[in-house]
């Protein structure tokens, strides 16, 4: 399962609203809003395609100017280890 740390750069004054909105999406965990109108989050999906799809969806949210990948890792699920 892919897990990534991301940083969303938002239009001035929209970071808190963007953070609240993306926090409702499945597979997104908002870590916080930081200075410079940025939102730090972790995303995870069942597959790389699912993660890419979620990443693309975040780009389409009103107020989001950019989505940057800060960290990426593949986590093994219990089923994959068997």
mmCIF file as gemmi writes it, N, C-alpha and C atoms, coordinates in Angstrom:
data_model
loop_
_atom_site.group_PDB
_atom_site.id
_atom_site.type_symbol
_atom_site.label_atom_id
_atom_site.label_alt_id
_atom_site.label_comp_id
_atom_site.label_asym_id
_atom_site.label_entity_id
_atom_site.label_seq_id
_atom_site.pdbx_PDB_ins_code
_atom_site.Cartn_x
_atom_site.Cartn_y
_atom_site.Cartn_z
_atom_site.occupancy
_atom_site.B_iso_or_equiv
_atom_site.pdbx_formal_charge
_atom_site.auth_seq_id
_atom_site.auth_asym_id
_atom_site.pdbx_PDB_model_num
ATOM 1 N N . UNK Axp A 1 ? 0.853 -1.175 0 1 0 ? 1 A 1
ATOM 2 C CA . UNK Axp A 1 ? 0 0 0 1 0 ? 1 A 1
ATOM 3 C C . UNK Axp A 1 ? 0.898 1.237 0 1 0 ? 1 A 1
ATOM 4 N N . UNK Axp A 2 ? 0.735 2.125 -0.979 1 0 ? 2 A 1
ATOM 5 C CA . UNK Axp A 2 ? 1.53 3.345 -1.005 1 0 ? 2 A 1
ATOM 6 C C . UNK Axp A 2 ? 1.032 4.366 0.022 1 0 ? 2 A 1
ATOM 7 N N . UNK Axp A 3 ? 1.978 4.977 0.698 1 0 ? 3 A 1
ATOM 8 C CA . UNK Axp A 3 ? 1.701 6.023 1.676 1 0 ? 3 A 1
ATOM 9 C C . UNK Axp A 3 ? 2.618 7.189 1.343 1 0 ? 3 A 1
ATOM 10 N N . UNK Axp A 4 ? 2.05 8.404 1.272 1 0 ? 4 A 1
ATOM 11 C CA . UNK Axp A 4 ? 2.857 9.572 0.91 1 0 ? 4 A 1
ATOM 12 C C . UNK Axp A 4 ? 2.561 10.751 1.809 1 0 ? 4 A 1
ATOM 13 N N . UNK Axp A 5 ? 3.615 11.497 2.119 1 0 ? 5 A 1
ATOM 14 C CA . UNK Axp A 5 ? 3.471 12.779 2.778 1 0 ? 5 A 1
ATOM 15 C C . UNK Axp A 5 ? 3.426 13.84 1.691 1 0 ? 5 A 1
ATOM 16 N N . UNK Axp A 6 ? 2.475 14.752 1.796 1 0 ? 6 A 1
ATOM 17 C CA . UNK Axp A 6 ? 2.318 15.791 0.774 1 0 ? 6 A 1
ATOM 18 C C . UNK Axp A 6 ? 2.18 17.165 1.419 1 0 ? 6 A 1
ATOM 19 N N . UNK Axp A 7 ? 2.466 18.185 0.632 1 0 ? 7 A 1
ATOM 20 C CA . UNK Axp A 7 ? 2.264 19.567 1.043 1 0 ? 7 A 1
ATOM 21 C C . UNK Axp A 7 ? 1.439 20.25 -0.036 1 0 ? 7 A 1
ATOM 22 N N . UNK Axp A 8 ? 0.323 20.827 0.368 1 0 ? 8 A 1
ATOM 23 C CA . UNK Axp A 8 ? -0.527 21.565 -0.559 1 0 ? 8 A 1
ATOM 24 C C . UNK Axp A 8 ? -0.288 23.053 -0.346 1 0 ? 8 A 1
ATOM 25 N N . UNK Axp A 9 ? 0.037 23.758 -1.388 1 0 ? 9 A 1
ATOM 26 C CA . UNK Axp A 9 ? 0.166 25.205 -1.336 1 0 ? 9 A 1
ATOM 27 C C . UNK Axp A 9 ? -1.185 25.776 -1.765 1 0 ? 9 A 1
ATOM 28 N N . UNK Axp A 10 ? -1.719 26.667 -0.928 1 0 ? 10 A 1
ATOM 29 C CA . UNK Axp A 10 ? -3.08 27.176 -1.147 1 0 ? 10 A 1
ATOM 30 C C . UNK Axp A 10 ? -3.07 28.68 -1.421 1 0 ? 10 A 1
ATOM 31 N N . UNK Axp A 11 ? -4.139 29.125 -2.053 1 0 ? 11 A 1
ATOM 32 C CA . UNK Axp A 11 ? -4.316 30.558 -2.266 1 0 ? 11 A 1
ATOM 33 C C . UNK Axp A 11 ? -4.391 31.242 -0.905 1 0 ? 11 A 1
ATOM 34 N N . UNK Axp A 12 ? -3.994 32.475 -0.857 1 0 ? 12 A 1
ATOM 35 C CA . UNK Axp A 12 ? -3.945 33.238 0.391 1 0 ? 12 A 1
ATOM 36 C C . UNK Axp A 12 ? -5.281 33.167 1.144 1 0 ? 12 A 1
ATOM 37 N N . UNK Axp A 13 ? -5.191 32.776 2.403 1 0 ? 13 A 1
ATOM 38 C CA . UNK Axp A 13 ? -6.37 32.746 3.263 1 0 ? 13 A 1
ATOM 39 C C . UNK Axp A 13 ? -7.256 31.523 3.118 1 0 ? 13 A 1
ATOM 40 N N . UNK Axp A 14 ? -6.869 30.554 2.294 1 0 ? 14 A 1
ATOM 41 C CA . UNK Axp A 14 ? -7.749 29.397 2.07 1 0 ? 14 A 1
ATOM 42 C C . UNK Axp A 14 ? -7.25 28.101 2.717 1 0 ? 14 A 1
ATOM 43 N N . UNK Axp A 15 ? -6.074 28.109 3.313 1 0 ? 15 A 1
ATOM 44 C CA . UNK Axp A 15 ? -5.459 26.866 3.796 1 0 ? 15 A 1
ATOM 45 C C . UNK Axp A 15 ? -6.322 26.137 4.832 1 0 ? 15 A 1
ATOM 46 N N . UNK Axp A 16 ? -6.9 26.846 5.769 1 0 ? 16 A 1
ATOM 47 C CA . UNK Axp A 16 ? -7.72 26.179 6.792 1 0 ? 16 A 1
ATOM 48 C C . UNK Axp A 16 ? -8.961 25.532 6.174 1 0 ? 16 A 1
ATOM 49 N N . UNK Axp A 17 ? -9.592 26.214 5.236 1 0 ? 17 A 1
ATOM 50 C CA . UNK Axp A 17 ? -10.752 25.647 4.544 1 0 ? 17 A 1
ATOM 51 C C . UNK Axp A 17 ? -10.384 24.449 3.691 1 0 ? 17 A 1
ATOM 52 N N . UNK Axp A 18 ? -9.251 24.548 2.991 1 0 ? 18 A 1
ATOM 53 C CA . UNK Axp A 18 ? -8.782 23.425 2.18 1 0 ? 18 A 1
ATOM 54 C C . UNK Axp A 18 ? -8.47 22.236 3.088 1 0 ? 18 A 1
ATOM 55 N N . UNK Axp A 19 ? -7.801 22.489 4.2 1 0 ? 19 A 1
ATOM 56 C CA . UNK Axp A 19 ? -7.48 21.419 5.136 1 0 ? 19 A 1
ATOM 57 C C . UNK Axp A 19 ? -8.72 20.7 5.641 1 0 ? 19 A 1
ATOM 58 N N . UNK Axp A 20 ? -9.743 21.476 5.979 1 0 ? 20 A 1
ATOM 59 C CA . UNK Axp A 20 ? -10.997 20.883 6.451 1 0 ? 20 A 1
ATOM 60 C C . UNK Axp A 20 ? -11.649 20.049 5.349 1 0 ? 20 A 1
ATOM 61 N N . UNK Axp A 21 ? -11.621 20.549 4.143 1 0 ? 21 A 1
ATOM 62 C CA . UNK Axp A 21 ? -12.265 19.845 3.021 1 0 ? 21 A 1
ATOM 63 C C . UNK Axp A 21 ? -11.536 18.546 2.67 1 0 ? 21 A 1
ATOM 64 N N . UNK Axp A 22 ? -10.212 18.593 2.564 1 0 ? 22 A 1
ATOM 65 C CA . UNK Axp A 22 ? -9.498 17.38 2.173 1 0 ? 22 A 1
ATOM 66 C C . UNK Axp A 22 ? -9.493 16.347 3.299 1 0 ? 22 A 1
ATOM 67 N N . UNK Axp A 23 ? -9.641 16.821 4.529 1 0 ? 23 A 1
ATOM 68 C CA . UNK Axp A 23 ? -9.702 15.901 5.663 1 0 ? 23 A 1
ATOM 69 C C . UNK Axp A 23 ? -10.92 14.991 5.627 1 0 ? 23 A 1
ATOM 70 N N . UNK Axp A 24 ? -11.906 15.346 4.837 1 0 ? 24 A 1
ATOM 71 C CA . UNK Axp A 24 ? -13.116 14.531 4.686 1 0 ? 24 A 1
ATOM 72 C C . UNK Axp A 24 ? -12.955 13.438 3.635 1 0 ? 24 A 1
ATOM 73 N N . UNK Axp A 25 ? -11.903 13.534 2.826 1 0 ? 25 A 1
ATOM 74 C CA . UNK Axp A 25 ? -11.688 12.556 1.763 1 0 ? 25 A 1
ATOM 75 C C . UNK Axp A 25 ? -11.113 11.257 2.32 1 0 ? 25 A 1
ATOM 76 N N . UNK Axp A 26 ? -11.583 10.148 1.801 1 0 ? 26 A 1
ATOM 77 C CA . UNK Axp A 26 ? -11.051 8.849 2.207 1 0 ? 26 A 1
ATOM 78 C C . UNK Axp A 26 ? -9.601 8.73 1.771 1 0 ? 26 A 1
ATOM 79 N N . UNK Axp A 27 ? -8.749 8.316 2.692 1 0 ? 27 A 1
ATOM 80 C CA . UNK Axp A 27 ? -7.341 8.144 2.379 1 0 ? 27 A 1
ATOM 81 C C . UNK Axp A 27 ? -6.493 9.367 2.65 1 0 ? 27 A 1
ATOM 82 N N . UNK Axp A 28 ? -7.089 10.425 3.207 1 0 ? 28 A 1
ATOM 83 C CA . UNK Axp A 28 ? -6.343 11.653 3.5 1 0 ? 28 A 1
ATOM 84 C C . UNK Axp A 28 ? -6.394 11.917 5 1 0 ? 28 A 1
ATOM 85 N N . UNK Axp A 29 ? -5.22 12.163 5.58 1 0 ? 29 A 1
ATOM 86 C CA . UNK Axp A 29 ? -5.131 12.551 6.983 1 0 ? 29 A 1
ATOM 87 C C . UNK Axp A 29 ? -4.351 13.857 7.053 1 0 ? 29 A 1
ATOM 88 N N . UNK Axp A 30 ? -5.036 14.921 7.435 1 0 ? 30 A 1
ATOM 89 C CA . UNK Axp A 30 ? -4.408 16.237 7.52 1 0 ? 30 A 1
ATOM 90 C C . UNK Axp A 30 ? -3.583 16.298 8.807 1 0 ? 30 A 1
ATOM 91 N N . UNK Axp A 31 ? -2.32 16.697 8.662 1 0 ? 31 A 1
ATOM 92 C CA . UNK Axp A 31 ? -1.423 16.81 9.808 1 0 ? 31 A 1
ATOM 93 C C . UNK Axp A 31 ? -1.424 18.225 10.385 1 0 ? 31 A 1
ATOM 94 N N . UNK Axp A 32 ? -1.734 19.204 9.543 1 0 ? 32 A 1
ATOM 95 C CA . UNK Axp A 32 ? -1.792 20.575 10.035 1 0 ? 32 A 1
ATOM 96 C C . UNK Axp A 32 ? -1.677 21.6 8.929 1 0 ? 32 A 1
ATOM 97 N N . UNK Axp A 33 ? -1.924 22.831 9.319 1 0 ? 33 A 1
ATOM 98 C CA . UNK Axp A 33 ? -1.769 23.977 8.429 1 0 ? 33 A 1
ATOM 99 C C . UNK Axp A 33 ? -0.541 24.729 8.926 1 0 ? 33 A 1
ATOM 100 N N . UNK Axp A 34 ? 0.36 25.031 8.022 1 0 ? 34 A 1
ATOM 101 C CA . UNK Axp A 34 ? 1.614 25.687 8.402 1 0 ? 34 A 1
ATOM 102 C C . UNK Axp A 34 ? 1.7 27.054 7.735 1 0 ? 34 A 1
ATOM 103 N N . UNK Axp A 35 ? 2.57 27.933 8.263 1 0 ? 35 A 1
ATOM 104 C CA . UNK Axp A 35 ? 2.713 29.268 7.672 1 0 ? 35 A 1
ATOM 105 C C . UNK Axp A 35 ? 3.004 29.193 6.175 1 0 ? 35 A 1
ATOM 106 N N . UNK Axp A 36 ? 2.549 30.196 5.496 1 0 ? 36 A 1
ATOM 107 C CA . UNK Axp A 36 ? 2.746 30.258 4.047 1 0 ? 36 A 1
ATOM 108 C C . UNK Axp A 36 ? 1.586 29.645 3.29 1 0 ? 36 A 1
ATOM 109 N N . UNK Axp A 37 ? 0.42 29.541 3.953 1 0 ? 37 A 1
ATOM 110 C CA . UNK Axp A 37 ? -0.789 28.994 3.318 1 0 ? 37 A 1
ATOM 111 C C . UNK Axp A 37 ? -0.562 27.585 2.788 1 0 ? 37 A 1
ATOM 112 N N . UNK Axp A 38 ? 0.025 26.73 3.618 1 0 ? 38 A 1
ATOM 113 C CA . UNK Axp A 38 ? 0.295 25.35 3.231 1 0 ? 38 A 1
ATOM 114 C C . UNK Axp A 38 ? -0.395 24.373 4.179 1 0 ? 38 A 1
ATOM 115 N N . UNK Axp A 39 ? -0.799 23.255 3.619 1 0 ? 39 A 1
ATOM 116 C CA . UNK Axp A 39 ? -1.419 22.174 4.376 1 0 ? 39 A 1
ATOM 117 C C . UNK Axp A 39 ? -0.531 20.945 4.236 1 0 ? 39 A 1
ATOM 118 N N . UNK Axp A 40 ? -0.207 20.329 5.363 1 0 ? 40 A 1
ATOM 119 C CA . UNK Axp A 40 ? 0.597 19.111 5.367 1 0 ? 40 A 1
ATOM 120 C C . UNK Axp A 40 ? -0.344 17.946 5.615 1 0 ? 40 A 1
ATOM 121 N N . UNK Axp A 41 ? -0.244 16.903 4.784 1 0 ? 41 A 1
ATOM 122 C CA . UNK Axp A 41 ? -1.155 15.76 4.903 1 0 ? 41 A 1
ATOM 123 C C . UNK Axp A 41 ? -0.44 14.469 4.533 1 0 ? 41 A 1
ATOM 124 N N . UNK Axp A 42 ? -1.061 13.363 4.906 1 0 ? 42 A 1
ATOM 125 C CA . UNK Axp A 42 ? -0.609 12.033 4.513 1 0 ? 42 A 1
ATOM 126 C C . UNK Axp A 42 ? -1.734 11.42 3.701 1 0 ? 42 A 1
ATOM 127 N N . UNK Axp A 43 ? -1.376 10.823 2.554 1 0 ? 43 A 1
ATOM 128 C CA . UNK Axp A 43 ? -2.388 10.125 1.752 1 0 ? 43 A 1
ATOM 129 C C . UNK Axp A 43 ? -1.98 8.667 1.609 1 0 ? 43 A 1
ATOM 130 N N . UNK Axp A 44 ? -2.982 7.812 1.542 1 0 ? 44 A 1
ATOM 131 C CA . UNK Axp A 44 ? -2.723 6.397 1.298 1 0 ? 44 A 1
ATOM 132 C C . UNK Axp A 44 ? -3.861 5.819 0.474 1 0 ? 44 A 1
ATOM 133 N N . UNK Axp A 45 ? -3.516 4.801 -0.289 1 0 ? 45 A 1
ATOM 134 C CA . UNK Axp A 45 ? -4.497 4.14 -1.152 1 0 ? 45 A 1
ATOM 135 C C . UNK Axp A 45 ? -4.12 2.669 -1.263 1 0 ? 45 A 1
ATOM 136 N N . UNK Axp A 46 ? -4.986 1.896 -1.861 1 0 ? 46 A 1
ATOM 137 C CA . UNK Axp A 46 ? -4.742 0.465 -2.018 1 0 ? 46 A 1
ATOM 138 C C . UNK Axp A 46 ? -3.711 0.156 -3.098 1 0 ? 46 A 1
ATOM 139 N N . UNK Axp A 47 ? -3.517 1.101 -4.026 1 0 ? 47 A 1
ATOM 140 C CA . UNK Axp A 47 ? -2.593 0.869 -5.139 1 0 ? 47 A 1
ATOM 141 C C . UNK Axp A 47 ? -1.958 2.19 -5.544 1 0 ? 47 A 1
ATOM 142 N N . UNK Axp A 48 ? -0.912 2.104 -6.348 1 0 ? 48 A 1
ATOM 143 C CA . UNK Axp A 48 ? -0.275 3.307 -6.866 1 0 ? 48 A 1
ATOM 144 C C . UNK Axp A 48 ? -1.265 4.082 -7.733 1 0 ? 48 A 1
ATOM 145 N N . UNK Axp A 49 ? -2.048 3.376 -8.543 1 0 ? 49 A 1
ATOM 146 C CA . UNK Axp A 49 ? -3.049 4.059 -9.38 1 0 ? 49 A 1
ATOM 147 C C . UNK Axp A 49 ? -4.057 4.814 -8.525 1 0 ? 49 A 1
ATOM 148 N N . UNK Axp A 50 ? -4.475 4.207 -7.423 1 0 ? 50 A 1
ATOM 149 C CA . UNK Axp A 50 ? -5.408 4.865 -6.514 1 0 ? 50 A 1
ATOM 150 C C . UNK Axp A 50 ? -4.801 6.101 -5.879 1 0 ? 50 A 1
ATOM 151 N N . UNK Axp A 51 ? -3.527 6.011 -5.536 1 0 ? 51 A 1
ATOM 152 C CA . UNK Axp A 51 ? -2.849 7.158 -4.942 1 0 ? 51 A 1
ATOM 153 C C . UNK Axp A 51 ? -2.682 8.286 -5.968 1 0 ? 51 A 1
ATOM 154 N N . UNK Axp A 52 ? -2.333 7.944 -7.189 1 0 ? 52 A 1
ATOM 155 C CA . UNK Axp A 52 ? -2.201 8.949 -8.253 1 0 ? 52 A 1
ATOM 156 C C . UNK Axp A 52 ? -3.55 9.627 -8.495 1 0 ? 52 A 1
ATOM 157 N N . UNK Axp A 53 ? -4.604 8.853 -8.471 1 0 ? 53 A 1
ATOM 158 C CA . UNK Axp A 53 ? -5.954 9.395 -8.661 1 0 ? 53 A 1
ATOM 159 C C . UNK Axp A 53 ? -6.297 10.394 -7.545 1 0 ? 53 A 1
ATOM 160 N N . UNK Axp A 54 ? -5.991 10.019 -6.305 1 0 ? 54 A 1
ATOM 161 C CA . UNK Axp A 54 ? -6.25 10.898 -5.166 1 0 ? 54 A 1
ATOM 162 C C . UNK Axp A 54 ? -5.402 12.165 -5.261 1 0 ? 54 A 1
ATOM 163 N N . UNK Axp A 55 ? -4.148 12.01 -5.632 1 0 ? 55 A 1
ATOM 164 C CA . UNK Axp A 55 ? -3.244 13.143 -5.816 1 0 ? 55 A 1
ATOM 165 C C . UNK Axp A 55 ? -3.824 14.114 -6.848 1 0 ? 55 A 1
ATOM 166 N N . UNK Axp A 56 ? -4.32 13.579 -7.953 1 0 ? 56 A 1
ATOM 167 C CA . UNK Axp A 56 ? -4.926 14.407 -9.005 1 0 ? 56 A 1
ATOM 168 C C . UNK Axp A 56 ? -6.194 15.093 -8.51 1 0 ? 56 A 1
ATOM 169 N N . UNK Axp A 57 ? -6.987 14.377 -7.717 1 0 ? 57 A 1
ATOM 170 C CA . UNK Axp A 57 ? -8.223 14.946 -7.162 1 0 ? 57 A 1
ATOM 171 C C . UNK Axp A 57 ? -7.911 16.154 -6.28 1 0 ? 57 A 1
ATOM 172 N N . UNK Axp A 58 ? -6.825 16.087 -5.523 1 0 ? 58 A 1
ATOM 173 C CA . UNK Axp A 58 ? -6.448 17.194 -4.647 1 0 ? 58 A 1
ATOM 174 C C . UNK Axp A 58 ? -6.109 18.448 -5.454 1 0 ? 58 A 1
ATOM 175 N N . UNK Axp A 59 ? -5.528 18.275 -6.632 1 0 ? 59 A 1
ATOM 176 C CA . UNK Axp A 59 ? -5.201 19.417 -7.491 1 0 ? 59 A 1
ATOM 177 C C . UNK Axp A 59 ? -6.45 20.188 -7.919 1 0 ? 59 A 1
ATOM 178 N N . UNK Axp A 60 ? -7.577 19.512 -7.979 1 0 ? 60 A 1
ATOM 179 C CA . UNK Axp A 60 ? -8.818 20.114 -8.494 1 0 ? 60 A 1
ATOM 180 C C . UNK Axp A 60 ? -9.613 20.872 -7.431 1 0 ? 60 A 1
ATOM 181 N N . UNK Axp A 61 ? -9.199 20.802 -6.184 1 0 ? 61 A 1
ATOM 182 C CA . UNK Axp A 61 ? -9.947 21.451 -5.104 1 0 ? 61 A 1
ATOM 183 C C . UNK Axp A 61 ? -9.721 22.959 -5.155 1 0 ? 61 A 1
ATOM 184 N N . UNK Axp A 62 ? -10.809 23.687 -5.035 1 0 ? 62 A 1
ATOM 185 C CA . UNK Axp A 62 ? -10.741 25.148 -5.081 1 0 ? 62 A 1
ATOM 186 C C . UNK Axp A 62 ? -9.82 25.66 -3.98 1 0 ? 62 A 1
ATOM 187 N N . UNK Axp A 63 ? -8.921 26.547 -4.348 1 0 ? 63 A 1
ATOM 188 C CA . UNK Axp A 63 ? -7.97 27.12 -3.399 1 0 ? 63 A 1
ATOM 189 C C . UNK Axp A 63 ? -6.616 26.436 -3.415 1 0 ? 63 A 1
ATOM 190 N N . UNK Axp A 64 ? -6.52 25.243 -4.007 1 0 ? 64 A 1
ATOM 191 C CA . UNK Axp A 64 ? -5.242 24.53 -4.082 1 0 ? 64 A 1
ATOM 192 C C . UNK Axp A 64 ? -4.472 25.023 -5.298 1 0 ? 64 A 1
ATOM 193 N N . UNK Axp A 65 ? -3.272 25.522 -5.054 1 0 ? 65 A 1
ATOM 194 C CA . UNK Axp A 65 ? -2.424 25.997 -6.147 1 0 ? 65 A 1
ATOM 195 C C . UNK Axp A 65 ? -1.438 24.933 -6.605 1 0 ? 65 A 1
ATOM 196 N N . UNK Axp A 66 ? -0.959 24.113 -5.66 1 0 ? 66 A 1
ATOM 197 C CA . UNK Axp A 66 ? 0.016 23.072 -5.988 1 0 ? 66 A 1
ATOM 198 C C . UNK Axp A 66 ? -0.041 21.968 -4.942 1 0 ? 66 A 1
ATOM 199 N N . UNK Axp A 67 ? 0.265 20.747 -5.376 1 0 ? 67 A 1
ATOM 200 C CA . UNK Axp A 67 ? 0.388 19.605 -4.477 1 0 ? 67 A 1
ATOM 201 C C . UNK Axp A 67 ? 1.782 19.033 -4.712 1 0 ? 67 A 1
ATOM 202 N N . UNK Axp A 68 ? 2.556 18.972 -3.641 1 0 ? 68 A 1
ATOM 203 C CA . UNK Axp A 68 ? 3.939 18.512 -3.761 1 0 ? 68 A 1
ATOM 204 C C . UNK Axp A 68 ? 4.147 17.257 -2.93 1 0 ? 68 A 1
ATOM 205 N N . UNK Axp A 69 ? 4.86 16.319 -3.496 1 0 ? 69 A 1
ATOM 206 C CA . UNK Axp A 69 ? 5.209 15.088 -2.805 1 0 ? 69 A 1
ATOM 207 C C . UNK Axp A 69 ? 6.423 15.347 -1.926 1 0 ? 69 A 1
ATOM 208 N N . UNK Axp A 70 ? 6.302 15.059 -0.634 1 0 ? 70 A 1
ATOM 209 C CA . UNK Axp A 70 ? 7.421 15.258 0.283 1 0 ? 70 A 1
ATOM 210 C C . UNK Axp A 70 ? 8.052 13.929 0.688 1 0 ? 70 A 1
ATOM 211 N N . UNK Axp A 71 ? 7.255 12.852 0.658 1 0 ? 71 A 1
ATOM 212 C CA . UNK Axp A 71 ? 7.738 11.546 1.108 1 0 ? 71 A 1
ATOM 213 C C . UNK Axp A 71 ? 6.859 10.477 0.498 1 0 ? 71 A 1
ATOM 214 N N . UNK Axp A 72 ? 7.452 9.348 0.117 1 0 ? 72 A 1
ATOM 215 C CA . UNK Axp A 72 ? 6.667 8.251 -0.449 1 0 ? 72 A 1
ATOM 216 C C . UNK Axp A 72 ? 7.237 6.926 0.048 1 0 ? 72 A 1
ATOM 217 N N . UNK Axp A 73 ? 6.337 6.015 0.414 1 0 ? 73 A 1
ATOM 218 C CA . UNK Axp A 73 ? 6.755 4.707 0.909 1 0 ? 73 A 1
ATOM 219 C C . UNK Axp A 73 ? 5.686 3.679 0.572 1 0 ? 73 A 1
ATOM 220 N N . UNK Axp A 74 ? 6.109 2.439 0.419 1 0 ? 74 A 1
ATOM 221 C CA . UNK Axp A 74 ? 5.17 1.344 0.236 1 0 ? 74 A 1
ATOM 222 C C . UNK Axp A 74 ? 5.085 0.57 1.537 1 0 ? 74 A 1
ATOM 223 N N . UNK Axp A 75 ? 3.902 0.504 2.118 1 0 ? 75 A 1
ATOM 224 C CA . UNK Axp A 75 ? 3.677 -0.251 3.34 1 0 ? 75 A 1
ATOM 225 C C . UNK Axp A 75 ? 3.113 -1.61 2.97 1 0 ? 75 A 1
ATOM 226 N N . UNK Axp A 76 ? 3.635 -2.658 3.565 1 0 ? 76 A 1
ATOM 227 C CA . UNK Axp A 76 ? 3.088 -4.001 3.353 1 0 ? 76 A 1
ATOM 228 C C . UNK Axp A 76 ? 1.85 -4.185 4.211 1 0 ? 76 A 1
ATOM 229 N N . UNK Axp A 77 ? 0.821 -4.74 3.613 1 0 ? 77 A 1
ATOM 230 C CA . UNK Axp A 77 ? -0.353 -5.082 4.399 1 0 ? 77 A 1
ATOM 231 C C . UNK Axp A 77 ? -0.162 -6.48 4.956 1 0 ? 77 A 1
ATOM 232 N N . UNK Axp A 78 ? -0.95 -6.837 5.924 1 0 ? 78 A 1
ATOM 233 C CA . UNK Axp A 78 ? -0.876 -8.176 6.541 1 0 ? 78 A 1
ATOM 234 C C . UNK Axp A 78 ? -1.08 -9.266 5.479 1 0 ? 78 A 1
ATOM 235 N N . UNK Axp A 79 ? -1.98 -9.055 4.539 1 0 ? 79 A 1
ATOM 236 C CA . UNK Axp A 79 ? -2.258 -10.043 3.503 1 0 ? 79 A 1
ATOM 237 C C . UNK Axp A 79 ? -1.069 -10.223 2.56 1 0 ? 79 A 1
ATOM 238 N N . UNK Axp A 80 ? -0.344 -9.147 2.274 1 0 ? 80 A 1
ATOM 239 C CA . UNK Axp A 80 ? 0.798 -9.227 1.368 1 0 ? 80 A 1
ATOM 240 C C . UNK Axp A 80 ? 1.962 -9.997 1.972 1 0 ? 80 A 1
ATOM 241 N N . UNK Axp A 81 ? 2.037 -10.063 3.291 1 0 ? 81 A 1
ATOM 242 C CA . UNK Axp A 81 ? 3.15 -10.753 3.964 1 0 ? 81 A 1
ATOM 243 C C . UNK Axp A 81 ? 2.932 -12.26 4.035 1 0 ? 81 A 1
ATOM 244 N N . UNK Axp A 82 ? 1.73 -12.708 3.766 1 0 ? 82 A 1
ATOM 245 C CA . UNK Axp A 82 ? 1.417 -14.145 3.856 1 0 ? 82 A 1
ATOM 246 C C . UNK Axp A 82 ? 1.811 -14.868 2.614 1 0 ? 82 A 1
